[in-house]
């Protein structure tokens, strides 16, 4: 099941809701993937992934610079919780995807191969209006 935590307004608790829900589901024995779609990486930082930690992020996946399985990280302290981290590159993602074929399908194309591996996929979406949160 894919669940998006969405609201165009910032500061309403999207990240807190996404991270807490992911942690609760993982502690309850479910396999969970949290996808951080924010350029500020708040969900990633909340789970112990610093901005300086390199590895493929959701941005590289959306730009076809890495494969989905390369970006999935285990979250320490949670046996069944995994993360695809955010990236500062997401701040310009709408512009980066403007001239690609089917930009409205990119997120779905990235998540589809992973969805069957997890009981839940939670998406922490960015504030404001963007192409990304509407495409899964």
Residue frames as qw, qx, qy, qz and C-alpha x, y, z in Angstrom:
[[0.000, 0.891, 0.454, 0.000, 0.00, 0.00, 0.00],
 [0.411, 0.231, 0.000, 0.882, 1.34, 3.42, -0.95],
 [0.230, -0.846, -0.448, 0.176, 0.39, 6.30, 1.35],
 [0.372, 0.442, 0.005, 0.816, 1.23, 9.91, 0.59],
 [0.292, -0.682, -0.429, 0.516, 1.29, 12.49, 3.37],
 [0.310, 0.400, 0.363, 0.783, 0.30, 15.61, 1.42],
 [0.066, -0.885, -0.380, 0.259, -0.59, 19.21, 2.08],
 [0.515, 0.647, 0.077, 0.556, 0.59, 22.21, 0.04],
 [0.250, -0.901, 0.133, -0.328, 1.07, 24.24, 3.20],
 [0.532, 0.326, -0.633, 0.458, 4.32, 23.94, 5.12],
 [0.034, -0.286, 0.600, -0.746, 4.53, 23.41, 8.86],
 [0.721, -0.209, -0.069, -0.657, 1.41, 21.29, 9.22],
 [0.632, -0.369, 0.639, -0.236, 3.11, 18.10, 10.42],
 [0.848, 0.402, -0.246, -0.241, 3.57, 16.11, 7.20],
 [0.446, 0.495, -0.710, 0.228, 7.07, 14.92, 8.08],
 [0.307, -0.292, 0.713, -0.558, 6.20, 14.16, 11.70],
 [0.826, 0.126, 0.233, -0.497, 3.18, 12.18, 10.55],
 [0.792, 0.456, -0.389, -0.117, 5.11, 10.26, 7.89],
 [0.277, 0.477, -0.760, 0.343, 8.09, 9.40, 10.12],
 [0.436, -0.210, 0.644, -0.593, 5.97, 8.47, 13.13],
 [0.870, 0.198, 0.088, -0.444, 3.58, 6.35, 11.09],
 [0.691, 0.478, -0.543, 0.007, 6.48, 4.57, 9.38],
 [0.062, 0.415, -0.787, 0.452, 8.15, 3.84, 12.73],
 [0.626, -0.080, 0.499, -0.594, 4.91, 2.58, 14.32],
 [0.886, 0.307, -0.121, -0.326, 4.17, 0.30, 11.36],
 [0.536, 0.487, -0.669, 0.167, 7.73, -1.08, 11.41],
 [0.175, -0.327, 0.750, -0.547, 7.60, -1.72, 15.17],
 [0.764, 0.067, 0.327, -0.552, 4.29, -3.54, 14.60],
 [0.655, -0.093, 0.732, 0.162, 6.10, -5.97, 12.30],
 [0.644, 0.714, 0.269, -0.054, 5.34, -4.49, 8.89],
 [0.608, -0.011, 0.312, 0.730, 7.97, -3.92, 6.23],
 [0.109, 0.927, 0.273, -0.235, 7.99, -0.17, 5.54],
 [0.540, 0.195, 0.210, 0.791, 9.68, 2.11, 3.03],
 [0.040, -0.867, -0.251, 0.428, 9.66, 5.84, 3.74],
 [0.544, 0.429, 0.302, 0.655, 10.34, 8.08, 0.74],
 [0.223, -0.689, -0.168, 0.669, 11.57, 11.60, 1.52],
 [0.463, 0.628, 0.433, 0.452, 10.52, 13.91, -1.33],
 [0.137, -0.982, -0.109, 0.076, 11.72, 17.07, 0.38],
 [0.551, 0.654, -0.235, 0.462, 14.77, 19.11, -0.52],
 [0.243, -0.742, 0.404, -0.476, 15.35, 19.91, 3.16],
 [0.565, 0.166, -0.800, 0.117, 15.66, 16.17, 3.99],
 [0.428, -0.457, 0.399, -0.670, 13.73, 16.49, 7.26],
 [0.953, -0.122, 0.008, -0.278, 12.41, 12.92, 7.18],
 [0.809, 0.334, -0.387, 0.291, 15.88, 11.61, 6.33],
 [0.123, 0.522, -0.510, 0.673, 17.51, 13.64, 9.10],
 [0.679, -0.393, 0.222, -0.579, 14.83, 12.48, 11.56],
 [0.996, -0.040, -0.002, -0.075, 15.90, 8.90, 10.83],
 [0.677, -0.567, 0.335, 0.329, 19.62, 9.61, 11.21],
 [0.691, 0.345, 0.351, 0.530, 20.65, 10.27, 7.61],
 [0.182, -0.711, 0.007, 0.679, 22.60, 13.53, 7.36],
 [0.528, 0.814, 0.011, -0.242, 22.69, 15.65, 4.21],
 [0.054, 0.745, -0.640, -0.179, 26.41, 14.87, 3.85],
 [0.625, -0.085, 0.776, -0.012, 25.75, 11.09, 3.78],
 [0.351, 0.420, -0.536, -0.643, 26.19, 10.14, 0.16],
 [0.320, 0.158, 0.934, 0.029, 24.29, 7.51, -1.62],
 [0.073, -0.310, -0.622, -0.715, 21.61, 7.60, -4.24],
 [0.227, 0.262, 0.495, -0.796, 18.59, 9.64, -3.20],
 [0.481, 0.594, 0.620, -0.177, 15.12, 9.90, -4.67],
 [0.247, 0.825, -0.163, -0.481, 16.47, 12.68, -6.92],
 [0.058, -0.445, 0.808, 0.382, 18.94, 10.35, -8.65],
 [0.365, 0.250, 0.897, -0.006, 16.16, 7.81, -9.12],
 [0.390, 0.758, 0.373, -0.367, 13.82, 10.38, -10.66],
 [0.234, 0.806, -0.364, -0.404, 16.58, 11.44, -13.05],
 [0.971, 0.235, -0.035, -0.019, 17.39, 7.80, -13.94],
 [0.226, 0.756, -0.570, 0.230, 20.92, 8.15, -12.55],
 [0.122, -0.274, 0.900, -0.317, 20.51, 5.15, -10.22],
 [0.485, -0.226, -0.779, -0.326, 18.29, 2.09, -9.84],
 [0.582, -0.607, -0.075, -0.536, 15.63, 2.01, -7.10],
 [0.910, -0.323, -0.234, 0.115, 17.24, -0.85, -5.18],
 [0.592, 0.266, -0.260, 0.714, 20.48, 1.16, -4.94],
 [0.080, -0.522, 0.117, -0.841, 18.78, 3.95, -2.97],
 [0.744, -0.532, -0.271, -0.300, 16.94, 1.91, -0.34],
 [0.195, 0.462, -0.662, 0.557, 18.69, 2.24, 3.05],
 [0.594, -0.441, -0.662, 0.122, 18.03, 0.34, 6.23],
 [0.226, -0.770, 0.129, -0.583, 17.21, 2.57, 9.19],
 [0.380, 0.159, -0.781, 0.470, 19.24, 1.68, 12.27],
 [0.213, -0.019, 0.614, -0.760, 17.16, 0.79, 15.30],
 [0.719, 0.272, 0.224, -0.599, 14.26, -0.50, 13.18],
 [0.507, -0.113, 0.825, 0.222, 14.43, -3.99, 11.72],
 [0.430, 0.486, 0.731, 0.212, 11.77, -3.40, 9.10],
 [0.154, 0.923, 0.172, -0.309, 12.08, 0.29, 8.31],
 [0.617, 0.108, 0.372, 0.685, 13.81, 1.46, 5.13],
 [0.054, 0.838, 0.114, -0.530, 14.35, 4.90, 3.64],
 [0.565, 0.458, 0.290, 0.622, 14.95, 6.51, 0.28],
 [0.321, -0.524, -0.217, 0.759, 16.46, 9.82, 1.31],
 [0.280, 0.926, 0.227, -0.110, 15.62, 13.27, 0.07],
 [0.642, 0.052, 0.192, 0.740, 18.08, 15.54, -1.68],
 [0.043, -0.618, -0.053, 0.783, 18.75, 19.22, -2.15],
 [0.062, -0.053, 0.684, 0.725, 18.40, 18.51, -5.90],
 [0.060, 0.556, 0.829, 0.017, 14.63, 18.13, -5.34],
 [0.002, 0.653, 0.222, -0.724, 14.31, 21.91, -5.06],
 [0.242, 0.518, -0.393, -0.720, 14.70, 22.11, -8.85],
 [0.383, 0.045, 0.915, 0.118, 13.15, 18.79, -9.80],
 [0.502, 0.680, 0.456, -0.280, 10.10, 20.18, -11.60],
 [0.277, 0.838, -0.300, -0.361, 12.43, 22.11, -13.89],
 [0.193, -0.443, 0.848, 0.218, 14.78, 19.13, -14.32],
 [0.414, 0.221, 0.883, 0.005, 11.87, 16.91, -15.41],
 [0.384, 0.617, 0.122, -0.676, 10.22, 19.50, -17.65],
 [0.478, 0.578, -0.459, -0.476, 11.67, 18.14, -20.90],
 [0.135, -0.202, 0.969, 0.030, 11.66, 14.40, -20.19],
 [0.472, -0.150, -0.685, -0.534, 9.16, 11.96, -21.56],
 [0.642, -0.505, -0.526, -0.236, 6.20, 11.42, -19.21],
 [0.146, 0.388, -0.546, 0.728, 7.48, 13.42, -16.22],
 [0.623, -0.330, 0.155, -0.692, 4.18, 12.77, -14.49],
 [0.957, -0.054, -0.251, -0.138, 5.05, 9.03, -14.41],
 [0.391, 0.567, -0.617, 0.381, 8.56, 9.28, -12.93],
 [0.351, -0.405, 0.628, -0.564, 7.68, 8.76, -9.27],
 [0.901, 0.034, 0.197, -0.385, 5.31, 5.88, -10.06],
 [0.808, 0.455, -0.371, 0.046, 7.98, 4.29, -12.25],
 [0.159, 0.541, -0.684, 0.462, 10.50, 4.52, -9.41],
 [0.472, -0.272, 0.594, -0.592, 8.18, 3.17, -6.72],
 [0.871, 0.126, -0.155, -0.449, 6.42, 0.43, -8.68],
 [0.716, 0.268, -0.634, 0.115, 9.29, -2.08, -8.61],
 [0.130, 0.270, -0.704, 0.644, 9.73, -1.48, -4.87],
 [0.576, -0.258, 0.107, -0.768, 6.09, -1.48, -3.75],
 [0.894, -0.074, -0.372, -0.237, 5.77, -5.26, -3.85],
 [0.590, 0.199, -0.624, 0.472, 8.77, -5.63, -1.51],
 [0.020, 0.079, -0.524, 0.848, 7.15, -3.64, 1.31],
 [0.035, -0.564, -0.809, 0.162, 3.86, -3.82, 3.17],
 [0.028, 0.932, 0.297, -0.204, 3.72, -0.01, 3.21],
 [0.490, 0.228, 0.124, 0.832, 5.38, 2.76, 1.24],
 [0.131, -0.870, -0.356, 0.314, 4.94, 6.17, 2.88],
 [0.478, 0.458, 0.176, 0.729, 5.78, 9.33, 0.98],
 [0.254, -0.699, -0.256, 0.618, 6.69, 12.55, 2.79],
 [0.446, 0.659, 0.392, 0.461, 5.77, 15.15, 0.19],
 [0.325, 0.014, -0.101, 0.940, 7.04, 18.71, -0.10],
 [0.121, 0.690, 0.416, -0.580, 5.08, 21.81, 0.76],
 [0.209, 0.527, -0.296, -0.769, 3.83, 23.91, -2.15],
 [0.837, 0.425, 0.206, -0.275, 2.51, 22.68, -5.44],
 [0.120, -0.558, 0.750, 0.334, 4.79, 20.39, -7.37],
 [0.692, 0.269, -0.523, -0.420, 4.62, 17.77, -10.09],
 [0.247, 0.287, -0.906, 0.189, 6.10, 15.09, -7.84],
 [0.298, 0.000, 0.771, -0.563, 3.48, 14.42, -5.15],
 [0.680, 0.328, 0.156, -0.637, 0.73, 13.96, -7.72],
 [0.528, 0.501, -0.588, -0.353, 2.44, 11.25, -9.75],
 [0.101, -0.204, 0.965, -0.127, 2.25, 8.02, -7.84]]
